[in-house]
Amino acid sequence: MQTNVHQGTSKLISEIFEVREIPSGMEYNVDLRCQHCDYGKFQVDRIPCRRVLACCVNQRLDWKVYIHEVYKMDQVQRVYRASFKTLGNPATWPTYHRPRFVPNPFLRRVTKGRPWMTRFLNKMDTRMLRAPRRCRLLKSKEYLPRITPG
């Protein structure tokens, strides 16, 4: 999707923009200083959305500055720096004395056979709405052979 960037009203700091998307004509305000975009994805994900990227390209700013610290590679490597304890032999684990979870067998998903159709039928489902199939040879509903007897 193509975006068109127009500079906003602030002349002192060039970090407030008005972004207009061309196909829809929707306008969004982007404030890079406060890391705020009217679309909302920039605040939630803390990753620059396409409107923020368009502003950075327009003003020749580094878009990597606006990525949250959690997504940077040094933070990811810090997680795996710590050593993890192995689980060991299950026979040496302490016994569990709390209540056990017993599943209801009637709520278990059926694994045999064809799955049930769960969608709503409409006019396009003509195969399901027409009369039942009949055998070509005997013209009856009961006998539907895969290979007609020869």
C-alpha positions as CSV (number, residue, x, y, z in Angstrom):
1,M,0.0,0.0,0.0
2,Q,1.4,3.4,-1.0
3,T,1.5,6.2,1.6
4,N,1.9,9.9,1.0
5,V,3.6,11.9,3.8
6,H,2.9,15.6,4.5
7,Q,4.7,17.6,7.1
8,G,2.6,18.7,10.0
9,T,2.1,22.1,11.6
10,S,5.1,22.0,14.0
11,K,8.0,23.9,12.5
12,L,10.4,23.7,15.5
13,I,10.7,19.9,15.7
14,S,10.3,17.9,12.5
15,E,9.0,14.8,14.4
16,I,5.2,15.5,14.1
17,F,3.7,14.5,10.8
18,E,0.3,14.0,9.1
19,V,0.3,10.9,7.0
20,R,-2.3,10.4,4.3
21,E,-2.8,6.9,2.7
22,I,-3.5,7.2,-0.9
23,P,-6.0,4.5,-1.7
24,S,-8.3,5.1,1.3
25,G,-7.6,8.8,1.9
26,M,-7.4,8.3,5.7
27,E,-5.2,10.7,7.6
28,Y,-3.1,9.7,10.6
29,N,-1.0,11.9,12.9
30,V,2.4,10.5,13.8
31,D,4.5,11.9,16.6
32,L,7.9,10.4,16.6
33,R,9.0,12.2,19.7
34,C,6.2,10.6,21.8
35,Q,6.2,7.4,19.7
36,H,2.5,7.9,19.0
37,C,0.5,7.1,15.8
38,D,-3.2,7.5,15.5
39,Y,-3.5,4.1,13.9
40,G,-2.4,2.6,17.3
41,K,-0.1,-0.2,16.1
42,F,3.0,1.8,16.9
43,Q,2.0,2.1,20.6
44,V,0.9,-1.5,21.0
45,D,3.7,-3.4,19.2
46,R,6.5,-0.9,19.9
47,I,7.6,-1.6,16.3
48,P,7.4,1.2,13.7
49,C,4.4,0.8,11.5
50,R,4.4,1.7,7.8
51,R,3.3,5.3,8.6
52,V,6.2,5.8,10.9
53,L,8.6,4.3,8.3
54,A,7.2,6.7,5.7
55,C,7.9,9.6,8.0
56,C,11.5,8.4,8.7
57,V,12.1,8.0,4.9
58,N,10.7,11.4,4.2
59,Q,12.9,13.1,6.8
60,R,15.9,10.8,6.3
61,L,15.7,9.6,9.9
62,D,17.0,6.3,11.3
63,W,13.9,4.1,11.8
64,K,15.9,1.7,14.1
65,V,15.8,4.3,16.9
66,Y,12.0,3.8,17.2
67,I,12.2,0.0,17.9
68,H,11.6,-1.0,21.5
69,E,14.6,-2.4,23.4
70,V,12.9,-5.8,23.8
71,Y,13.1,-6.5,20.1
72,K,16.8,-5.7,19.8
73,M,19.3,-8.6,19.4
74,D,21.3,-7.8,22.5
75,Q,18.2,-8.2,24.7
76,V,17.4,-11.6,23.0
77,Q,20.9,-12.8,23.6
78,R,20.7,-11.7,27.3
79,V,17.8,-14.1,27.8
80,Y,19.9,-17.1,26.6
81,R,23.0,-16.0,28.5
82,A,21.7,-17.6,31.7
83,S,22.2,-21.3,32.1
84,F,19.2,-23.6,32.2
85,K,18.9,-26.4,34.7
86,T,18.3,-29.8,33.2
87,L,15.2,-31.8,34.2
88,G,17.1,-35.0,35.1
89,N,15.6,-38.4,35.5
90,P,11.8,-38.4,36.1
91,A,12.2,-41.3,38.7
92,T,14.1,-38.9,41.0
93,W,11.5,-36.1,40.9
94,P,9.6,-35.4,44.1
95,T,6.1,-36.9,44.3
96,Y,3.1,-34.7,43.5
97,H,0.6,-34.5,46.3
98,R,-1.9,-32.0,44.9
99,P,-5.2,-32.8,43.2
100,R,-5.0,-34.4,39.9
101,F,-6.8,-33.2,36.8
102,V,-9.2,-35.8,35.3
103,P,-10.4,-34.9,31.8
104,N,-14.0,-35.5,30.8
105,P,-13.9,-38.2,28.1
106,F,-17.2,-37.0,26.5
107,L,-15.6,-33.6,25.6
108,R,-12.7,-35.3,23.8
109,R,-12.4,-34.6,20.1
110,V,-13.4,-37.5,17.9
111,T,-10.4,-38.7,15.9
112,K,-12.1,-41.4,13.8
113,G,-14.2,-40.7,10.6
114,R,-14.7,-37.6,8.7
115,P,-15.0,-34.3,10.5
116,W,-18.4,-32.6,10.9
117,M,-19.2,-29.7,8.7
118,T,-19.6,-26.6,10.9
119,R,-20.1,-23.9,8.3
120,F,-23.5,-22.4,7.4
121,L,-24.9,-23.4,4.0
122,N,-25.8,-20.7,1.4
123,K,-27.0,-20.7,-2.2
124,M,-23.6,-21.8,-3.5
125,D,-23.9,-25.1,-1.7
126,T,-26.0,-26.7,-4.5
127,R,-24.5,-30.2,-4.0
128,M,-25.8,-30.4,-0.5
129,L,-29.2,-28.9,-1.3
130,R,-30.1,-31.1,-4.1
131,A,-31.8,-34.6,-4.0
132,P,-29.9,-37.6,-2.8
133,R,-27.7,-39.5,-5.3
134,R,-29.1,-42.5,-7.1
135,C,-27.5,-45.5,-8.6
136,R,-27.3,-45.2,-12.4
137,L,-27.7,-48.9,-13.0
138,L,-30.6,-49.6,-10.6
139,K,-32.1,-46.1,-10.3
140,S,-32.4,-46.5,-6.5
141,K,-31.0,-44.8,-3.5
142,E,-29.9,-47.9,-1.6
143,Y,-27.3,-49.3,-4.0
144,L,-24.5,-47.0,-4.9
145,P,-21.6,-49.2,-6.1
146,R,-18.1,-47.8,-6.7
147,I,-17.7,-50.1,-9.7
148,T,-20.9,-51.2,-11.4
149,P,-21.3,-55.0,-11.6
150,G,-20.3,-56.3,-14.9
